[in-house]
Amino acid sequence: MTAADPFDIPKLSEIFEALRRGRHICAEDGDIYWALRDNFEHVQALFTSLGFRLEAHPRDFYYFHGSGSLSDRSERMAVFMFILVEWLSDRGEQVEEAIITRKFNVDELPHMRIERYRQYMNEAGISGEGGIGDVIRNFERFGFARREVGSLFSFRSPVFRFVDLCHAVLELDDAGNVIIAEDSSSEEQES
C-alpha cells in the first residue's frame, strides 16, 4: 500500500534519519525498509525536492547518493573489501556468494596475516586487529554488515556497492588499462 501524500508515509522520519546518517536500508531493516519500498516514488520525489538523491540499487536496497570524494572511512572500507574479494577469488571461492552467505571470523581474515595485505592496510591507515575492528564497525554502522556471535560478522546486501566497485576497477578497456567507473558505487558521503 502506498501513501498518496508524501507526508503521510509511515516511518518517514526514521527513514530520513537512517539515510541521512549514511545507512543503507535493506529488507533486514524491517518496517522502515517496507515503508520505503512501498512508497519509493513518493519518498524519492520528496527527498529530491529537499536536495537529496535517493537511490534504489538493483539488489533491492536504498541509500542516499553522496556528492564529492570518498571519505577516509569509505576508502578504508573499500581497501578492506578489495582485499577480501581478492583473497576469496584466489582461494577459488565464488566471491559474491561467499560474501553474502558466509560468516567471517575477524581472527581468520587475511588482512593482517599476509604481508602484502598488511602493507595495503597500513597504507590506508588501518593498523592491527583494532583497525580491522574499526572498519567492521563502520560496515555495521552504515548497513553493510551485521555482527554475529563473538568475533563473527556477516555482510548484508548493501555490501554489493563495494563489490560493484571491485568489479568496476577490474574492468579493462581495449588497451588493457584499468578503468574506474565514474560512479564508483562506494560510500561517497561522509560515512
N, C-alpha and C positions, 0 to 999 in steps of 0.2 A: 504494500500500500504506500502510495506516495502522498506527500503533503502538497496542497495547492498553493499555500502561502509559505515562502521560504522561512519565515519567522516561526512557523508552526512545526518545523521539523523536529522530531524527537531527538534528544541528546545533542542538539546543535552546539550548545556552549561546550560540552565535553569534547565533541568532535573538533571544534576550532582550537580548543586549548591543547589537545594532543598534537594536532598537526602543527600548530604554532611552535611548539617545543621541539619539532623535528621528528616526531614519532611517525612511523609508518603503520597504517591501520590495515589489519587483515582479519580474516574470519575468526581467528583465535581471540580477537578483542571483543567478541560477543555483540552486545546491544549497540555499541557505537558503530561497529562495522555494518551491521544490518541497517541501521538508520541511514548511514551514509550511502550504502549501496542502493537501497530502495529509493533514495531521494537525490541521487548523484547529480543529475542535471540542474536541479534547483540549488543544491549546495554549491556546485561549481559556479553557477551564474552569480550567486550571492558573494562568494569569495572573490571572484574575478572583479566584481564591482568595488570590492574593498582593496584591490591591488594584490591579491594572492593568486598564484597559479596552481590550482588543484589538479593533480594528475591521477589517472587510473592506469595502473600497469596491466599489461596483458595477463599476468599471473594472478590477477584479482586482489590487488592491494592498492592503497591510496596514500598519497603524500603531497606535500607542498613542494613544488619545484623551486629550488633556490636560484638566485641570480648572483653571479660572482664566482670567485675562485674557490677552490677546495680549502676547507679549514685544515689546520694541522691535525685535528682529531680525525677528520674524514680521510686524510692522507694515511694516517696510521692504520685505520681500519682497512683501507684499500691494500696497503702493503701486506697486512696480515692475511687478507683474503687471497692475494696473488700467490703468496707462499703456500697457503693451504691448497689452492687449486693445482698448483704445480706438483706438490707432494702427492696428492691423491692421484693425479694423472700419471706420475712416474711409477706409482705402485700398481698401475693398471686398473684402477677403480673407475667406475662410471661416475664422473665428477659431480654432475648435477644431482644424480640420485643419492650419492653418498652425502652431499652437503645437506640435502633436505630430509634425509631419513635417519642419518646416524646421530648417535650421541657421542660427543667428543669429550675426552678426558683432558683437562688442561695439562696434567702432568705428562701426557703422552704426545703432545703436539711437537712437531719438528722444529718449530720456530727458534728455539734456543738450544736445541740439541745438535743441529747441523751447522757447521761453521759458516757456510755461505749464507744460510738463512739468518743466523745470528748477526752477521755483518749487515744484511739488509735491514733488520730490525733496529740495530744501533743507528744506522744512517737515518732512519725515520724517527729517531728519538725515543725508541722503545727499548728499555733495558731490563733484563731479568724477568723472572716469573711475575713480579709485581707489575711490570709494564704490560705483560700479556693479560693479566687480570684486569687492568685498566681498560684495555682495548675491548675485552669481552664485556665488561660492564657498559661500555659505550654501545656496543652492538645491542645489548639488552635494553638500554635506556631508549634507543631510537627505534625499537621494534624489530630488529633484525634477528635477535636470538632470545632464548629463554634459558634461565638457569634450571638445571635439573638437580638431582641429589648430589651432595658433596661437591667434587670438582668437575662434575659433568655439566655440559651445556649442549643445546641443540639449536639449530637455526630455524627461523620462521620464513615463510615465503618471501617477505620483502628483501631477504638477502640476495635475491636474484638481481637487484640493482647492481650489486658488486660483481656478481657472476657475469652479468651483461657487460660490465666494464672490462672484465678479464677477456671476454670473447672479442670485444671491440679492439682491444690493444693487440690481440693476436692476429687480427685480420691484416692481410698484406695486400699492397697494391701490386700492379703488374710488374713493377721493377723490384719487388721483394722487400720494399720498405714497410716498416710497421706504421699502421695508420691508427691514430687515436680518434675515435668518433667525436664529432663536435659536441653532442650531448653525451657527456661521459657517463651518465646514469649512476653516478655515485653521489653520495650525500654532499650536495653543494652548499647548502646553507650552513650557518654556524651550528654544528651539531655536537 
